[in-house]
Every structure is written in structure tokens, then in C-alpha cells.
Amino acid sequence: MKNLVHCFSREVVAQFLNSRAINHGKNFEFLAALLMQRMYEKQWNVATMICFNLKTKYHDAFVKTPSPTLDFMMEALGDGIEENNPIDFVIAAADDSAFQEFQLKRFGLNGEESTDALIDYINEMKAKYAPLNAACVVALANFGAIDLPKVGREIEKKDFPFKELLFVGVENNQAFVVGMLPAEGWSAFDLSKLVN
């Protein structure tokens, strides 16, 4: 299968997100990508890009035009992202030294926000998904309601189908990223500066 990934700077993705009307589903993906870009750039200590699998039409146009216009990049972000792909986005080092693929999930949108329900949700993933060398990012609708230390103790880490497990959430104008696999840790980012 042909690689149809194209990378954009954080500034272009942020400009696109700032220019569009609210679309909670798609905006979530762009916000998650911006959050992961900040985190991985800090972790890798190298400039990073945000990459998406594009529809063939847009990918081919980028290949033919090494210096696309800003308008075309905005169009590609709005209409050109391939939705039928297990990878939602990729963070790649600008110098090609590293990359990480991401699959996004959401928890708590339908009112089920308990810690035990989250543990069950994570533990059921090994039966639902084939192993994938990607990071699984789970957005928590009510971040403050979850006992994350308990989640860390009770999730079944063996045979988890993803390379990494990260939880993201917002509380007190901070965006939090909590890592559970392969190692535990956390980062916080000022929400007001995330899209700047």
C-alpha cells in the first residue's frame, strides 16, 4: 500500500484549527495532534511535524507541488484527510530521526465516567484490536473524576494491543497527558497556549 502521509508544521495546523467553525469531532483530532506534538517535541528535543494520511488526490498534489500555498494546505486539512485509516495522525521529527503513530479514543462521552468502567474499557481493547505499533490516546471527558493511580494498578498491561497508552484530559485550564505504558509519567500544558 502506498504511503500517503503528509506532514504539516504546528503553525499551519494551529492556523487551520483557529480558522474553522466548531466541529467537535474533527477539532478534537487536531487538538490532540497539537498536544502530542508539544509533548513529543519536548521529549525528543527536536523540531517535529504533525502528519496525516491524505486522500490520494491531495497526496499527489503535494508531491507535484513542493511549495504549496497556504490555501491549498488549509483545503487539504479540511477535506483531504483519509478518515478510513487506523492511524489518526503521526508526529514526526523534522530531521526524520523519529516518528510515532497515534490512534485516538474517547471515554466518558455517554455518561459512563467511573474509574472501574475505564479499567474495563482498557482491558477489553486486547479483544477488540489487532496489535498495532501505535500509541493509543484516550481522551477522558471528565478527567478529574478518574482515579488514575488505580487505573495504573488494575489495567492489564500484558498483551495490550498498542505500543503506548496515554490519557489526556483538561482541568483548570491545563491540558494533561498521563502515560501508563510503556512507562508511567505525566505532562501538563497551558490550554490557552496550545493552539498558538
N, CA, C and O of each residue as an XYZ file, in Angstrom:
784
protein
N       0.836     -1.185      0.000
C       0.000      0.000      0.000
C       0.876      1.243      0.000
O       1.877      1.298      0.715
N       0.517      2.212     -0.775
C       1.280      3.440     -0.929
C       1.199      4.288      0.343
O       0.135      4.408      0.951
N       2.321      4.867      0.734
C       2.365      5.746      1.900
C       1.838      7.118      1.491
O       2.459      7.800      0.676
N       0.720      7.521      2.039
C       0.082      8.784      1.669
C       0.156      9.823      2.785
O      -0.672     10.731      2.856
N       1.155      9.679      3.655
C       1.291     10.600      4.784
C       1.940     11.896      4.309
O       2.914     11.890      3.557
N       1.372     12.997      4.768
C       1.986     14.299      4.510
C       2.068     15.055      5.828
O       1.156     14.989      6.653
N       3.181     15.780      6.018
C       3.427     16.481      7.282
C       3.200     17.984      7.150
O       3.463     18.591      6.112
N       2.700     18.559      8.249
C       2.421     19.987      8.335
C       3.107     20.537      9.579
O       3.299     19.817     10.558
N       3.471     21.802      9.537
C       4.036     22.430     10.734
C       2.940     22.639     11.766
O       1.756     22.695     11.434
N       3.350     22.754     13.017
C       2.398     23.042     14.092
C       1.654     24.340     13.806
O       0.459     24.450     14.081
N       2.363     25.323     13.252
C       1.750     26.624     12.979
C       0.623     26.513     11.960
O      -0.411     27.165     12.110
N       0.809     25.699     10.928
C      -0.237     25.521      9.911
C      -1.448     24.818     10.512
O      -2.585     25.218     10.260
N      -1.216     23.776     11.303
C      -2.335     23.055     11.925
C      -3.074     23.977     12.894
O      -4.304     23.979     12.928
N      -2.335     24.758     13.679
C      -2.972     25.688     14.620
C      -3.764     26.752     13.870
O      -4.872     27.100     14.278
N      -3.211     27.271     12.785
C      -3.923     28.278     11.992
C      -5.203     27.694     11.405
O      -6.244     28.352     11.381
N      -5.116     26.453     10.933
C      -6.315     25.800     10.401
C      -7.369     25.663     11.498
O      -8.536     25.985     11.276
N      -6.974     25.195     12.664
C      -7.924     24.996     13.755
C      -8.544     26.323     14.183
O      -9.741     26.386     14.461
N      -7.746     27.371     14.237
C      -8.269     28.690     14.620
C      -9.210     29.271     13.580
O     -10.041     30.117     13.911
N      -9.099     28.835     12.326
C      -9.887     29.430     11.244
C     -11.220     28.737     10.996
O     -12.047     29.252     10.243
N     -11.443     27.597     11.602
C     -12.638     26.829     11.257
C     -13.734     26.948     12.305
O     -13.486     27.258     13.470
N     -14.948     26.693     11.849
C     -16.092     26.674     12.760
C     -15.953     25.451     13.663
O     -15.238     24.504     13.337
N     -16.637     25.483     14.784
C     -16.534     24.372     15.728
C     -17.109     23.111     15.111
O     -18.255     23.072     14.662
N     -16.278     22.086     15.105
C     -16.666     20.743     14.682
C     -16.008     19.835     15.712
O     -14.853     19.441     15.548
N     -16.731     19.505     16.761
C     -16.128     18.845     17.920
C     -15.369     17.573     17.580
O     -14.318     17.314     18.166
N     -15.868     16.778     16.655
C     -15.187     15.537     16.308
C     -13.830     15.787     15.679
O     -12.822     15.257     16.146
N     -13.792     16.591     14.620
C     -12.535     16.862     13.936
C     -11.633     17.771     14.770
O     -10.419     17.568     14.797
N     -12.195     18.758     15.442
C     -11.360     19.646     16.249
C     -10.619     18.867     17.320
O      -9.476     19.187     17.645
N     -11.266     17.841     17.875
C     -10.622     17.012     18.881
C      -9.351     16.380     18.321
O      -8.324     16.344     18.999
N      -9.415     15.885     17.093
C      -8.240     15.256     16.492
C      -7.106     16.256     16.316
O      -5.949     15.934     16.587
N      -7.425     17.463     15.866
C      -6.387     18.473     15.682
C      -5.822     18.934     17.021
O      -4.614     19.140     17.142
N      -6.677     19.097     18.027
C      -6.190     19.470     19.363
C      -5.292     18.384     19.944
O      -4.247     18.683     20.521
N      -5.697     17.124     19.794
C      -4.874     16.008     20.276
C      -3.533     15.991     19.561
O      -2.500     15.757     20.189
N      -3.536     16.234     18.257
C      -2.287     16.261     17.490
C      -1.381     17.391     17.973
O      -0.174     17.198     18.113
N      -1.950     18.562     18.226
C      -1.147     19.687     18.733
C      -0.578     19.375     20.113
O       0.569     19.714     20.405
N      -1.369     18.735     20.955
C      -0.906     18.371     22.293
C       0.232     17.348     22.218
O       1.249     17.496     22.896
N       0.059     16.321     21.401
C       1.112     15.308     21.259
C       2.362     15.895     20.605
O       3.481     15.506     20.940
N       2.172     16.832     19.674
C       3.329     17.487     19.039
C       4.162     18.215     20.081
O       5.389     18.112     20.083
N       3.508     18.942     20.955
C       4.234     19.658     22.019
C       4.992     18.675     22.912
O       6.159     18.883     23.244
N       4.305     17.609     23.290
C       4.912     16.656     24.214
C       6.099     15.923     23.584
O       7.156     15.800     24.203
N       5.920     15.440     22.358
C       6.995     14.677     21.736
C       8.171     15.568     21.319
O       9.321     15.132     21.341
N       7.882     16.801     20.943
C       8.977     17.719     20.619
C       9.854     17.954     21.846
O      11.080     18.002     21.754
N       9.202     18.099     22.989
C       9.930     18.264     24.250
C      10.694     16.988     24.613
O      11.849     17.048     25.033
N      10.045     15.842     24.450
C      10.646     14.557     24.801
C      11.836     14.218     23.893
O      12.871     13.754     24.373
N      11.689     14.450     22.593
C      12.745     14.109     21.640
C      13.800     15.206     21.515
O      14.897     14.960     21.013
N      13.469     16.419     21.974
C      14.372     17.568     21.881
C      14.773     17.850     20.430
O      15.939     18.097     20.121
N      13.768     17.805     19.553
C      13.975     18.084     18.130
C      12.674     18.665     17.574
O      11.593     18.338     18.065
N      12.768     19.517     16.563
C      11.573     20.069     15.933
C      10.739     18.937     15.343
O      11.284     17.987     14.781
N       9.412     19.038     15.472
C       8.523     17.986     14.992
C       7.439     18.551     14.083
O       7.152     19.748     14.085
N       6.847     17.647     13.307
C       5.765     17.978     12.388
C       4.558     17.114     12.742
O       4.695     16.063     13.368
N       3.374     17.571     12.331
C       2.140     16.819     12.520
C       1.742     16.273     11.149
O       1.597     17.029     10.189
N       1.569     14.966     11.070
C       1.345     14.321      9.778
C       0.007     13.592      9.767
O      -0.447     13.066     10.783
N      -0.610     13.577      8.590
C      -1.892     12.912      8.410
C      -1.845     12.057      7.146
O      -1.146     12.393      6.190
N      -2.586     10.960      7.144
C      -2.798     10.175      5.929
C      -3.777     10.944      5.066
O      -4.885     11.260      5.498
N      -3.361     11.246      3.837
C      -4.196     12.037      2.946
C      -4.852     11.172      1.873
O      -4.361     10.097      1.527
N      -5.964     11.666      1.362
C      -6.579     11.059      0.188
C      -5.592     11.177     -0.965
O      -4.803     12.121     -1.017
N      -5.633     10.231     -1.877
C      -4.670     10.174     -2.981
C      -4.598     11.490     -3.745
O      -3.505     11.948     -4.080
N      -5.722     12.089     -4.018
C      -5.774     13.351     -4.778
C      -4.900     14.421     -4.123
O      -4.141     15.108     -4.806
N      -5.005     14.561     -2.808
C      -4.241     15.591     -2.113
C      -2.774     15.205     -1.983
O      -1.888     16.045     -2.144
N      -2.522     13.947     -1.694
C      -1.138     13.492     -1.601
C      -0.409     13.733     -2.919
O       0.700     14.267     -2.928
N      -1.023     13.345     -4.022
C      -0.396     13.519     -5.330
C      -0.154     14.996     -5.634
O       0.864     15.346     -6.231
N      -1.073     15.856     -5.234
C      -0.890     17.294     -5.464
C       0.297     17.828     -4.669
O       1.044     18.674     -5.162
N       0.475     17.339     -3.439
C       1.639     17.762     -2.649
C       2.942     17.285     -3.294
O       3.933     18.014     -3.314
N       2.934     16.081     -3.810
C       4.133     15.543     -4.457
C       4.509     16.401     -5.671
O       5.690     16.656     -5.911
N       3.517     16.841     -6.425
C       3.761     17.640     -7.636
C       4.105     19.102     -7.323
O       4.698     19.796     -8.149
N       3.730     19.561     -6.129
C       3.944     20.963     -5.775
C       4.755     21.042     -4.482
O       4.180     21.008     -3.394
N       6.084     21.148     -4.586
C       6.917     21.148     -3.385
C       6.666     22.338     -2.444
O       6.948     22.253     -1.249
N       6.136     23.443     -2.985
C       5.846     24.622     -2.155
C       4.372     24.992     -2.291
O       4.041     25.968     -2.964
N       3.486     24.225     -1.662
C       2.050     24.506     -1.810
C       1.664     25.813     -1.120
O       2.329     26.264     -0.187
N       0.595     26.398     -1.592
C       0.098     27.628     -0.978
C      -0.566     27.306      0.359
O      -0.965     26.171      0.617
N      -0.671     28.318      1.187
C      -1.355     28.149      2.466
C      -2.814     27.758      2.238
O      -3.352     26.930      2.973
N      -3.452     28.339      1.238
C      -4.846     27.995      0.939
C      -4.988     26.509      0.614
O      -5.935     25.860      1.058
N      -4.041     25.971     -0.165
C      -4.113     24.550     -0.503
C      -3.896     23.690      0.740
O      -4.574     22.677      0.910
N      -2.959     24.076      1.614
C      -2.742     23.309      2.844
C      -3.986     23.327      3.713
O      -4.327     22.312      4.321
N      -4.679     24.477      3.786
C      -5.913     24.571      4.567
C      -6.990     23.665      3.958
O      -7.731     23.002      4.684
N      -7.071     23.640      2.635
C      -8.038     22.764      1.961
C      -7.717     21.294      2.255
O      -8.616     20.498      2.527
N      -6.443     20.948      2.197
C      -6.044     19.559      2.457
C      -6.389     19.144      3.881
O      -6.840     18.019      4.101
N      -6.186     20.022      4.840
C      -6.535     19.696      6.225
C      -8.045     19.604      6.406
O      -8.523     18.809      7.216
N      -8.794     20.398      5.668
C     -10.249     20.387      5.799
C     -10.929     19.246      5.078
O     -11.888     18.668      5.590
N     -10.438     18.911      3.880
C     -11.132     17.923      3.047
C     -10.280     16.724      2.648
O     -10.807     15.746      2.117
N      -8.982     16.781      2.892
C      -8.099     15.773      2.326
C      -7.640     14.663      3.248
O      -6.955     13.747      2.794
N      -7.985     14.706      4.515
C      -7.522     13.662      5.433
C      -8.340     12.395      5.236
O      -9.571     12.426      5.231
N      -7.635     11.278      5.073
C      -8.269      9.971      4.886
C      -8.808      9.491      6.233
O      -8.042      9.235      7.162
N     -10.114      9.374      6.328
C     -10.753      9.003      7.592
C     -10.717      7.500      7.848
O     -10.724      7.073      9.003
N     -10.679      6.699      6.799
C     -10.714      5.243      6.960
C      -9.309      4.690      7.109
O      -8.805      3.996      6.226
N      -8.686      5.001      8.227
C      -7.323      4.573      8.494
C      -7.204      4.345     10.000
O      -7.727      5.146     10.776
N      -6.538      3.285     10.432
C      -6.404      3.067     11.874
C      -5.503      4.096     12.553
O      -5.518      4.217     13.777
N      -4.727      4.830     11.778
C      -3.843      5.862     12.341
C      -4.512      7.215     12.143
O      -4.811      7.603     11.014
N      -4.747      7.933     13.238
C      -5.386      9.247     13.163
C      -4.400     10.343     12.784
O      -4.742     11.256     12.032
N      -3.181     10.257     13.299
C      -2.138     11.205     12.927
C      -0.792     10.640     13.349
O      -0.711      9.648     14.074
N       0.265     11.296     12.875
C       1.639     10.889     13.177
C       2.400     12.130     13.620
O       2.218     13.206     13.050
N       3.243     11.988     14.624
C       4.195     13.040     14.979
C       5.550     12.559     14.477
O       5.982     11.453     14.803
N       6.219     13.394     13.682
C       7.496     13.009     13.091
C       8.535     14.092     13.351
O       8.242     15.284     13.265
N       9.741     13.665     13.668
C      10.844     14.605     13.817
C      11.126     15.222     12.449
O      11.131     14.520     11.437
N      11.358     16.526     12.421
C      11.622     17.212     11.162
C      12.880     16.682     10.481
O      13.007     16.770      9.260
N      13.806     16.135     11.260
C      15.041     15.591     10.684
C      14.931     14.094     10.385
O      15.940     13.442     10.113
N      13.716     13.547     10.434
C      13.436     12.128     10.142
C      14.081     11.154     11.133
O      14.221      9.971     10.823
N      14.474     11.628     12.311
C      15.126     10.742     13.281
C      14.142      9.919     14.106
O      14.543      8.935     14.728
N      12.865     10.297     14.128
C      11.880      9.584     14.942
C      10.477      9.896     14.444
O      10.234     10.933     13.827
N       9.561      8.975     14.724
C       8.145      9.231     14.457
C       7.318      8.349     15.383
O       7.784      7.316     15.862
N       6.086      8.776     15.623
C       5.149      7.998     16.424
C       3.764      8.138     15.820
O       3.302      9.247     15.550
N       3.096      6.990     15.607
C       1.727      6.977     15.103
C       0.763      6.977     16.288
O       1.093      6.501     17.375
N      -0.445      7.524     16.057
C      -1.433      7.649     17.128
C      -2.816      7.197     16.669
O      -3.232      7.462     15.541
N      -3.512      6.513     17.563
C      -4.922      6.202     17.379
C      -5.658      6.820     18.563
O      -5.268      6.627     19.714
N      -6.715      7.558     18.275
C      -7.466      8.279     19.301
C      -8.719      7.531     19.713
O      -9.413      6.943     18.883
N      -8.997      7.564     21.006
C     -10.224      7.006     21.582
C     -10.788      8.047     22.548
O     -10.072      8.932     23.018
N     -12.071      7.926     22.830
C     -12.698      8.817     23.809
C     -13.439      7.986     24.837
O     -14.017      6.943     24.529
N     -13.407      8.473     26.067
C     -14.097      7.771     27.145
C     -14.896      8.782     27.964
O     -14.397      9.853     28.309
N     -16.141      8.425     28.269
C     -16.978      9.239     29.143
C     -17.947     10.147     28.428
O     -18.599     10.968     29.072
N     -18.066     10.033     27.128
C     -18.989     10.905     26.388
C     -20.446     10.521     26.597
O     -21.337     11.357     26.452
N     -20.689      9.268     26.936
C     -22.069      8.800     27.097
C     -22.472      8.695     28.563
O     -23.372      7.928     28.906
N     -21.822      9.446     29.413
C     -22.195      9.468     30.817
C     -21.479      8.459     31.689
O     -21.525      8.584     32.913
N     -20.811      7.453     31.109
C     -20.090      6.457     31.900
C     -18.697      6.999     32.173
O     -17.837      7.005     31.292
N     -18.480      7.459     33.414
C     -17.224      8.130     33.729
C     -16.494      7.519     34.914
O     -15.561      8.138     35.426
N     -16.873      6.349     35.364
C     -16.253      5.801     36.561
C     -14.886      5.208     36.255
O     -14.599      4.807     35.127
N     -14.060      5.165     37.275
C     -12.733      4.571     37.153
C     -12.834      3.104     36.776
O     -12.082      2.636     35.920
N     -13.743      2.371     37.393
C     -13.888      0.947     37.085
C     -14.324      0.731     35.642
O     -13.875     -0.214     34.995
N     -15.199      1.605     35.131
C     -15.626      1.481     33.733
C     -14.453      1.746     32.789
O     -14.341      1.097     31.749
N     -13.584      2.687     33.137
C     -12.404      2.966     32.317
C     -11.454      1.768     32.328
O     -10.907      1.402     31.288
N     -11.258      1.168     33.478
C     -10.398     -0.022     33.576
C     -10.952     -1.135     32.684
O     -10.198     -1.776     31.952
N     -12.268     -1.367     32.745
C     -12.893     -2.386     31.886
C     -12.708     -2.039     30.415
O     -12.403     -2.915     29.605
N     -12.890     -0.775     30.064
C     -12.749     -0.317     28.679
C     -11.338     -0.595     28.156
O     -11.177     -1.095     27.043
N     -10.330     -0.277     28.946
C      -8.935     -0.506     28.542
C      -8.655     -2.006     28.447
O      -8.032     -2.462     27.488
N      -9.108     -2.763     29.428
C      -8.831     -4.203     29.426
C      -9.527     -4.940     28.282
O      -9.062     -5.999     27.861
N     -10.627     -4.397     27.775
C     -11.332     -5.016     26.652
C     -10.648     -4.754     25.310
O     -10.978     -5.403     24.317
N      -9.708     -3.822     25.263
C      -9.071     -3.463     23.989
C      -8.314     -4.623     23.364
O      -8.267     -4.734     22.139
N      -7.721     -5.488     24.176
C      -6.935     -6.579     23.592
C      -7.815     -7.549     22.806
O      -7.323     -8.243     21.916
N      -9.106     -7.608     23.122
C     -10.014     -8.472     22.371
C     -10.614     -7.760     21.155
O     -11.165     -8.410     20.267
N     -10.510     -6.426     21.112
C     -11.145     -5.654     20.047
C     -10.183     -5.209     18.947
O     -10.605     -4.988     17.812
N      -8.914     -5.076     19.266
C      -7.965     -4.502     18.312
C      -6.794     -5.439     18.074
O      -6.287     -6.075     18.998
N      -6.379     -5.512     16.825
C      -5.167     -6.258     16.486
C      -3.971     -5.435     16.965
O      -4.052     -4.209     17.033
N      -2.865     -6.101     17.295
C      -1.677     -5.357     17.730
C      -1.266     -4.325     16.676
O      -1.257     -4.605     15.477
N      -0.929     -3.131     17.153
C      -0.578     -2.015     16.286
C       0.570     -1.264     16.930
O       0.541     -0.988     18.129
N       1.561     -0.936     16.154
C       2.739     -0.236     16.676
C       2.459      1.263     16.766
O       3.209      2.081     16.233
N       1.385      1.602     17.439
C       0.952      2.989     17.577
C       0.684      3.273     19.051
O       0.541      2.359     19.864
N       0.620      4.546     19.368
C       0.222      4.958     20.712
C      -1.290      5.123     20.724
O      -1.864      5.715     19.810
N      -1.926      4.602     21.756
C      -3.359      4.776     21.958
C      -3.550      5.953     22.913
O      -3.074      5.928     24.048
N      -4.243      6.973     22.446
C      -4.519      8.159     23.254
C      -6.002      8.142     23.598
O      -6.852      8.206     22.710
N      -6.308      8.056     24.884
C      -7.695      8.029     25.344
C      -8.014      9.370     25.995
O      -7.442      9.727     27.025
N      -8.931     10.103     25.381
C      -9.374     11.385     25.936
C     -10.460     11.109     26.966
O     -11.436     10.412     26.688
N     -10.278     11.660     28.141
C     -11.226     11.467     29.243
C     -12.142     12.678     29.340
O     -11.678     13.796     29.566
N     -13.437     12.458     29.169
C     -14.405     13.552     29.202
C     -14.420     14.255     30.555
O     -14.581     15.474     30.616
N     -14.252     13.500     31.641
C     -14.218     14.091     32.985
C     -12.925     13.649     33.659
O     -12.920     12.739     34.489
N     -11.853     14.293     33.299
C     -10.514     13.929     33.744
C     -10.409     13.847     35.270
O      -9.809     12.914     35.804
N     -10.985     14.811     35.959
C     -10.881     14.871     37.418
C     -11.640     13.778     38.154
O     -11.389     13.548     39.337
N     -12.568     13.095     37.476
C     -13.370     12.053     38.129
C     -12.679     10.694     38.140
O     -13.159      9.762     38.786
N     -11.555     10.572     37.431
C     -10.888      9.274     37.279
C      -9.738      9.141     38.275
O      -8.921     10.050     38.420
N      -9.684      8.010     38.953
C      -8.585      7.670     39.863
C      -7.482      7.015     39.024
O      -7.438      5.793     38.885
N      -6.598      7.842     38.472
C      -5.576      7.336     37.561
C      -4.579      6.382     38.224
O      -4.152      5.429     37.571
N      -4.185      6.586     39.488
C      -3.320      5.580     40.119
C      -3.977      4.192     40.169
O      -3.307      3.178     39.974
N      -5.288      4.155     40.431
C      -5.999      2.871     40.426
C      -6.008      2.272     39.021
O      -5.822      1.067     38.853
N      -6.226      3.118     38.014
C      -6.198      2.634     36.635
C      -4.842      1.998     36.348
O      -4.770      0.914     35.770
N      -3.765      2.677     36.755
C      -2.412      2.166     36.530
C      -2.175      0.822     37.197
O      -1.454     -0.020     36.663
N      -2.778      0.620     38.357
C      -2.606     -0.647     39.080
C      -3.437     -1.781     38.488
O      -3.019     -2.938     38.524
N      -4.609     -1.459     37.944
C      -5.558     -2.508     37.600
C      -5.709     -2.804     36.111
O      -6.344     -3.797     35.756
N      -5.155     -1.990     35.239
C      -5.253     -2.354     33.822
C      -4.301     -3.508     33.530
O      -3.251     -3.647     34.157
N      -4.691     -4.321     32.573
C      -3.880     -5.469     32.172
C      -2.875     -5.004     31.118
O      -3.216     -4.824     29.949
N      -1.648     -4.818     31.551
C      -0.633     -4.267     30.657
C      -0.065     -5.312     29.702
O       0.407     -4.986     28.613
N      -0.119     -6.571     30.128
C       0.374     -7.637     29.253
C      -0.604     -7.811     28.088
O      -1.819     -7.834     28.287
N      -0.078     -7.930     26.898
C      -0.860     -8.123     25.680
C      -1.719     -6.911     25.306
O      -2.676     -7.049     24.543
N      -1.391     -5.733     25.830
C      -2.102     -4.533     25.400
C      -1.776     -4.331     23.918
O      -0.607     -4.415     23.540
N      -2.771     -4.068     23.074
C      -2.536     -4.100     21.628
C      -1.803     -2.897     21.030
O      -1.527     -2.882     19.831
N      -1.486     -1.894     21.845
C      -0.801     -0.708     21.349
C       0.566     -0.566     22.015
O       0.802     -1.103     23.097
N       1.453      0.161     21.354
C       2.817      0.372     21.849
C       2.827      1.241     23.108
O       3.625      1.017     24.019
N       1.936      2.231     23.150
C       1.840      3.142     24.286
C       0.379      3.319     24.672
O      -0.522      3.119     23.857
N       0.160      3.695     25.923
C      -1.166      4.065     26.398
C      -1.048      5.403     27.098
O      -0.334      5.544     28.090
N      -1.764      6.386     26.561
C      -1.754      7.738     27.117
C      -3.191      8.180     27.370
O      -4.092      7.877     26.588
N      -3.391      8.894     28.465
C      -4.682      9.511     28.749
C      -4.512     11.017     28.660
O      -3.507     11.560     29.119
N      -5.492     11.696     28.071
C      -5.457     13.157     28.010
C      -6.752     13.693     28.592
O      -7.808     13.068     28.497
N      -6.645     14.852     29.190
C      -7.821     15.496     29.764
C      -7.519     16.934     30.101
O      -6.368     17.369     30.088
N      -8.569     17.660     30.401
C      -8.451     19.080     30.706
C      -9.021     19.340     32.086
O     -10.086     18.836     32.443
N      -8.293     20.134     32.854
C      -8.764     20.546     34.172
C      -8.054     21.843     34.542
O      -6.840     21.967     34.377
N      -8.827     22.811     35.048
C      -8.270     24.094     35.489
C      -7.387     24.743     34.425
O      -6.273     25.179     34.717
N      -7.891     24.805     33.183
C      -7.183     25.433     32.061
C      -5.838     24.809     31.755
O      -4.968     25.453     31.170
N      -5.665     23.559     32.147
C      -4.454     22.806     31.832
C      -4.847     21.565     31.035
O      -5.845     20.910     31.335
N      -4.051     21.257     30.022
C      -4.220     20.002     29.287
C      -3.190     19.039     29.856
O      -1.997     19.339     29.890
N      -3.659     17.885     30.299
C      -2.786     16.887     30.914
C      -2.621     15.687     29.994
O      -3.561     15.264     29.322
N      -1.410     15.151     29.979
C      -1.116     13.898     29.292
C      -0.530     12.977     30.351
O       0.489     13.294     30.964
N      -1.179     11.831     30.565
C      -0.724     10.864     31.569
C      -0.352      9.577     30.837
O      -1.191      8.958     30.182
N       0.900      9.188     30.956
C       1.375      7.959     30.336
C       1.232      6.781     31.278
O       1.558      6.880     32.461
N       0.742      5.658     30.751
C       0.630      4.420     31.528
C       1.540      3.330     30.980
O       2.069      2.517     31.739
N       1.722      3.312     29.669
C       2.568      2.315     29.018
C       3.418      3.007     27.960
O       2.901      3.901     27.289
N       4.637      2.668     27.773
C       5.390      1.619     28.448
C       5.868      2.034     29.837
O       6.230      1.182     30.648
N       5.870      3.339     30.116
C       6.277      3.825     31.439
C       5.232      4.825     31.919
O       4.484      5.396     31.126
N       5.197      5.022     33.224
C       4.251      5.980     33.791
C       4.910      7.347     33.908
O       6.106      7.459     34.179
N       4.109      8.377     33.699
C       4.583      9.755     33.804
C       3.472     10.691     33.359
O       2.417     10.244     32.911
N       3.709     11.984     33.482
C       2.687     12.931     33.076
C       3.313     14.257     32.675
O       4.432     14.580     33.074
N       2.574     15.017     31.880
C       2.962     16.354     31.450
C       1.722     17.231     31.497
O       0.597     16.751     31.358
N       1.945     18.524     31.696
C       0.844     19.494     31.695
C       1.208     20.643     30.778
O       2.363     21.063     30.706
N       0.194     21.150     30.073
C       0.393     22.254     29.140
C      -0.704     23.282     29.362
O      -1.858     22.928     29.600
N      -0.341     24.548     29.283
C      -1.300     25.636     29.407
C      -2.247     25.579     28.214
O      -1.813     25.719     27.071
N      -3.529     25.375     28.471
C      -4.513     25.205     27.408
C      -4.593     26.431     26.507
O      -4.799     26.299     25.300
N      -4.433     27.618     27.076
C      -4.560     28.851     26.283
C      -3.418     28.995     25.279
O      -3.544     29.746     24.312
N      -2.308     28.288     25.491
C      -1.179     28.385     24.573
C      -1.076     27.204     23.618
O      -0.170     27.154     22.786
N      -1.984     26.269     23.731
C      -1.891     25.049     22.938
C      -2.076     25.302     21.455
O      -1.411     24.665     20.638
N      -2.950     26.206     21.091
C      -3.252     26.452     19.681
C      -2.551     27.718     19.187
O      -2.972     28.307     18.191
N      -1.514     28.129     19.855
C      -0.742     29.311     19.434
C       0.607     28.898     18.908
O       1.400     29.749     18.507
